[in-house]
Amino acid sequence: MSMTKWAEVSVHTTQEAIEAVANILHEAGASGVVIEDAEDLQRQAWQKQAEGEQYLVELNPEDYPEEGVILKAYFPMNSFLGETVEEIKTALNSLLLHDIKLGRGTITLTEVHEEDWAHAWKKYYKPVRISDKITITPTWEDYQPETEEEQVIELDPGMAFGTGTHPTTVLCIRALEKYLHHGDQVIDVGCGSGVLSIAAVKLGAEQVLALDIDELAVKVSRENVKVNGVASQVKVKQNNLLDHIDQVADIIVANILAEVILRFITDAYDRLRRGGYFITSGIISQKKQEVEEALVSHGFTIVETVFMEDWVAFIAKKE
């Protein structure tokens, strides 16, 4: 069996530019972004001192730049790769116009094999408390909940999806925790790794329909749903947005790019019960106004707008 080949695109930049560069890489379709920051090593040394050597993760100084920050993003080796790298370069140059200092601003391209990538990824992925009730942990960590209320989601991010700790995922999970009622029916549009569907069940949803157009997403979601013991309550289906879906829901959640959200706002409104919520994230702050106006013009009432780093989530209600 041949392993998938991936391109690792590394951008050497500054602390100040991390969020902006990470956003560019995500928008370009990165399957994961790893941040290697020299300050992490200093923090580790300090934390070791503070905790009397009880630090869990050993970071290797050889993996880290002497100065600045390296962001590594992973893209499949395909015919679009050249164009993708050009897009990234153009977007990085445009940051300079906004007086964001890029430091070295160099881009390097390296070929990696799936097994190397998957292994490299593991050292960056540890249990993270996402909200009051939800903790996400990788399947290979033995994590025990600290309270009875705490719900643990085990994820193997596989190749194509993040670790469930990206700001847009965090915003969605916190919104589900706040607005989901016990027994709700939920539709998760663009389910990716299935993390939001799993969270919805852990937070009390009765049934979830998880949809993604990507075959790999459907496969990974099914595996993650099984690992978390919620397969009887989550149906995963390959589908383009809400096309030909006729069931109604109490909550529709979509953690996808703003441009995609704009395409199915009407369908989302039609598939929601009165009093239901449309939770959308994946919206970069520059697109906030456009999405907000579209939601309102399609009949939604915006009940809450939440920000995290450069990202926005809307909780919109069908009155």
matplotlib code that plots the C-alpha trace (Angstrom):
import matplotlib.pyplot as plt

x = [0.0, 1.5, 1.5, 0.0, 2.5, 2.2, 4.0, 5.1, 5.0, 7.1, 6.9, 9.6, 8.0, 7.6, 5.5, 3.4, 2.4, 1.5, -2.3, -2.3, 0.0, -1.9, -5.2, -3.6, -2.5, -5.9, -7.7, -5.4, -6.7, -4.0, -4.8, -3.1, -0.9, 1.9, 3.6, 7.2, 8.1, 11.5, 9.6, 8.0, 11.4, 12.0, 8.5, 9.2, 12.4, 10.6, 7.7, 10.0, 11.6, 8.2, 6.8, 9.9, 10.5, 7.0, 6.5, 4.7, 6.0, 9.7, 10.3, 13.4, 15.4, 16.4, 12.8, 12.7, 14.1, 16.8, 14.7, 11.2, 8.5, 8.1, 4.6, 4.3, 1.3, 0.5, -1.0, -1.6, 0.9, -1.3, -1.4, -2.7, 0.2, 2.2, -0.9, -1.5, 2.0, 1.7, -1.5, 0.2, 3.1, 0.7, -1.3, 1.9, 3.0, -0.3, 0.3, 3.3, 0.9, -0.9, 2.4, 2.5, 6.2, 7.0, 10.6, 12.4, 9.2, 10.8, 8.8, 10.2, 8.6, 9.4, 7.9, 6.8, 5.1, 1.9, 3.5, 6.1, 3.5, 1.2, 4.0, 5.3, 1.8, 1.4, 4.0, 1.9, -1.4, -2.3, -5.6, -7.2, -10.2, -12.3, -15.2, -16.8, -17.9, -15.8, -12.2, -10.7, -7.9, -6.0, -6.9, -3.4, -3.4, -4.8, -6.9, -9.2, -11.9, -11.4, -15.1, -18.4, -19.6, -16.6, -17.2, -14.2, -14.0, -11.3, -10.0, -7.5, -7.0, -5.9, -4.4, -7.0, -8.3, -7.1, -7.1, -10.4, -8.6, -8.8, -10.6, -13.5, -14.1, -13.8, -16.4, -18.8, -18.5, -19.0, -22.1, -23.5, -22.9, -24.9, -27.8, -28.3, -31.2, -31.5, -33.2, -32.4, -32.1, -28.9, -27.4, -23.6, -22.8, -19.2, -18.5, -14.7, -13.5, -17.0, -15.9, -19.0, -21.4, -19.8, -19.8, -23.5, -24.4, -22.2, -24.1, -27.5, -28.6, -30.8, -29.8, -27.2, -27.0, -23.3, -22.7, -19.5, -18.8, -15.3, -15.1, -12.2, -14.1, -17.0, -14.6, -12.7, -16.0, -17.5, -14.3, -14.3, -18.1, -17.5, -14.5, -16.6, -19.5, -22.1, -22.6, -26.2, -27.0, -24.9, -25.6, -22.7, -23.5, -21.6, -23.5, -23.0, -24.2, -27.9, -28.8, -31.8, -31.8, -35.4, -35.3, -35.8, -33.5, -33.4, -29.8, -27.7, -24.0, -21.5, -17.8, -16.8, -15.5, -17.7, -18.0, -19.5, -21.9, -23.3, -24.3, -26.8, -28.3, -31.7, -31.6, -30.5, -33.4, -35.8, -34.5, -34.7, -37.7, -39.1, -37.0, -34.0, -30.4, -28.0, -24.4, -21.8, -18.1, -15.0, -15.6, -12.5, -13.1, -12.9, -16.0, -18.0, -20.2, -21.0, -22.2, -24.0, -26.0, -26.8, -28.1, -30.3, -31.6, -32.7, -34.8, -32.5, -32.1, -28.5, -28.6, -24.9, -21.6, -18.5, -14.9, -11.7, -8.4, -9.2, -12.3, -16.0, -19.0, -22.7, -25.5, -28.6, -32.2, -35.2, -37.9]
y = [0.0, 3.3, 6.1, 9.4, 12.1, 15.4, 18.7, 20.5, 24.3, 26.0, 29.8, 31.4, 34.5, 36.5, 36.0, 39.0, 37.4, 33.9, 34.4, 36.1, 33.5, 30.6, 32.1, 32.3, 28.7, 27.5, 29.5, 27.9, 24.6, 23.3, 19.9, 21.0, 23.8, 23.2, 26.1, 25.8, 28.7, 29.2, 30.7, 27.3, 26.0, 28.8, 28.3, 24.6, 25.3, 27.8, 25.4, 22.5, 24.7, 25.7, 22.2, 20.4, 18.5, 17.3, 18.5, 16.1, 17.0, 16.9, 19.4, 18.8, 22.0, 20.8, 21.1, 24.8, 27.9, 30.0, 33.1, 33.8, 31.2, 28.5, 27.6, 24.3, 23.4, 20.2, 20.0, 17.0, 16.7, 17.4, 19.5, 22.5, 22.7, 25.3, 27.6, 27.1, 28.1, 31.2, 32.1, 31.8, 34.0, 36.7, 36.7, 36.9, 39.9, 41.6, 41.4, 43.7, 46.3, 46.2, 46.7, 43.2, 42.3, 39.0, 38.7, 36.4, 35.6, 32.7, 29.8, 26.3, 23.2, 19.7, 16.4, 14.2, 10.7, 10.2, 8.0, 10.7, 13.4, 11.4, 10.6, 14.2, 15.5, 13.4, 15.3, 18.5, 16.9, 16.7, 16.7, 20.1, 21.4, 23.1, 24.3, 23.8, 20.3, 19.1, 17.9, 16.7, 14.1, 12.1, 8.4, 7.4, 9.4, 7.9, 10.8, 10.6, 13.3, 15.5, 16.0, 14.1, 16.9, 16.7, 14.8, 13.5, 13.2, 11.0, 12.0, 10.6, 13.5, 11.2, 13.0, 15.5, 17.2, 19.4, 18.3, 19.8, 22.7, 25.2, 28.4, 27.9, 24.4, 25.7, 28.5, 25.9, 23.6, 26.4, 27.5, 24.0, 23.8, 27.0, 26.5, 22.8, 21.3, 17.7, 15.7, 18.1, 17.0, 18.4, 18.6, 19.1, 20.5, 19.9, 17.6, 17.1, 14.8, 14.5, 16.3, 18.6, 15.7, 13.8, 16.9, 17.4, 13.9, 14.2, 17.5, 15.8, 15.7, 12.8, 12.4, 14.0, 14.0, 14.6, 15.7, 16.2, 16.2, 14.8, 11.0, 11.0, 13.2, 10.7, 7.8, 9.6, 10.8, 7.3, 6.0, 8.8, 8.4, 4.7, 5.3, 7.6, 5.2, 7.4, 5.5, 4.8, 8.5, 10.0, 9.2, 10.2, 10.8, 12.0, 15.0, 18.5, 20.9, 20.5, 19.5, 17.0, 16.8, 17.1, 16.5, 19.3, 20.1, 22.1, 23.1, 23.3, 23.8, 24.6, 25.1, 25.9, 28.9, 32.0, 31.6, 28.2, 29.3, 32.0, 29.3, 27.5, 30.0, 29.6, 25.8, 26.2, 28.5, 26.0, 23.0, 24.6, 24.4, 27.7, 28.7, 26.7, 27.9, 28.1, 28.1, 29.1, 29.5, 29.2, 32.9, 35.0, 38.5, 40.3, 38.3, 39.0, 41.8, 39.9, 36.8, 38.8, 40.7, 37.5, 35.8, 38.8, 39.3, 35.6, 36.0, 35.0, 37.0, 37.1, 36.3, 36.2, 37.0, 35.4, 36.1, 34.1, 35.3, 36.3, 34.2, 34.9, 32.6, 33.6, 32.1, 32.9, 32.1, 31.3, 33.2]
z = [0.0, -1.0, 1.6, 0.6, 0.0, 1.6, 1.2, 4.3, 3.7, 6.4, 7.0, 9.2, 10.7, 14.0, 17.1, 16.1, 12.8, 14.0, 13.9, 10.5, 8.9, 10.5, 9.1, 5.6, 5.8, 7.0, 4.3, 1.7, 2.8, 5.2, 6.7, 10.0, 11.2, 13.7, 15.4, 16.4, 18.7, 20.4, 23.4, 24.0, 25.0, 27.4, 28.9, 29.3, 31.2, 33.4, 34.0, 34.8, 37.5, 38.8, 38.9, 40.2, 37.0, 36.5, 33.0, 30.6, 27.2, 26.4, 23.5, 21.4, 20.9, 17.5, 16.3, 17.1, 15.4, 17.2, 16.6, 15.5, 14.8, 12.2, 11.1, 9.3, 7.3, 5.4, 1.9, -0.3, -3.1, -6.1, -9.3, -7.4, -5.0, -7.0, -7.2, -3.5, -2.6, -4.9, -3.1, 0.3, -0.9, -2.2, 1.0, 3.1, 1.0, 1.6, 5.4, 4.9, 3.6, 7.0, 8.8, 10.1, 10.5, 9.0, 10.2, 7.7, 5.9, 4.1, 2.7, 2.3, 0.8, 1.8, 0.8, 3.7, 3.9, 5.7, 8.4, 9.2, 9.2, 11.5, 13.9, 13.9, 14.7, 17.8, 19.9, 19.5, 20.5, 24.2, 26.2, 26.1, 28.1, 25.5, 27.6, 31.0, 30.1, 27.2, 27.1, 23.8, 24.1, 21.5, 21.5, 22.5, 25.8, 28.9, 30.3, 33.2, 33.7, 36.7, 37.5, 37.0, 34.7, 32.4, 29.1, 27.3, 23.5, 22.1, 18.7, 16.3, 14.0, 11.2, 8.3, 7.2, 10.2, 13.1, 16.7, 17.6, 19.4, 16.6, 17.7, 15.4, 16.8, 20.4, 19.6, 18.2, 21.1, 23.6, 21.7, 21.7, 25.4, 25.9, 23.5, 23.1, 25.1, 26.2, 23.4, 20.6, 17.0, 15.4, 11.9, 11.6, 8.2, 7.1, 10.0, 9.3, 12.1, 13.6, 16.8, 16.9, 16.3, 19.2, 21.4, 20.6, 21.8, 24.9, 25.7, 25.4, 21.8, 20.9, 17.3, 15.0, 11.2, 10.3, 6.7, 4.7, 0.9, 1.5, 1.5, 3.9, 6.4, 6.3, 7.0, 9.8, 11.4, 11.4, 13.1, 15.7, 16.4, 17.0, 19.3, 21.4, 21.7, 20.0, 16.7, 17.5, 17.8, 15.0, 11.4, 9.1, 5.5, 2.4, 1.2, -0.3, 2.4, 3.0, -0.6, -0.6, 3.2, 4.3, 8.1, 10.5, 13.4, 16.6, 16.0, 12.8, 13.4, 10.6, 11.2, 7.6, 5.6, 5.3, 1.6, 2.1, 4.8, 2.5, 0.0, 2.3, 4.7, 3.0, 3.4, 7.0, 7.7, 6.1, 7.9, 11.4, 13.7, 15.0, 18.0, 16.6, 16.3, 13.5, 14.9, 12.4, 12.8, 10.5, 9.8, 9.6, 11.1, 7.7, 6.6, 9.7, 8.3, 5.1, 6.9, 9.6, 6.9, 5.0, 8.1, 9.0, 5.4, 5.4, 8.5, 11.3, 14.5, 15.8, 19.5, 20.1, 18.3, 19.8, 19.0, 19.5, 18.0, 14.4, 14.2, 14.7, 15.5, 15.2, 17.1, 14.9, 15.9, 13.7, 15.6]

ax = plt.figure().add_subplot(projection="3d")
ax.plot(x, y, z, "-o")
ax.set_aspect("equal")
plt.show()
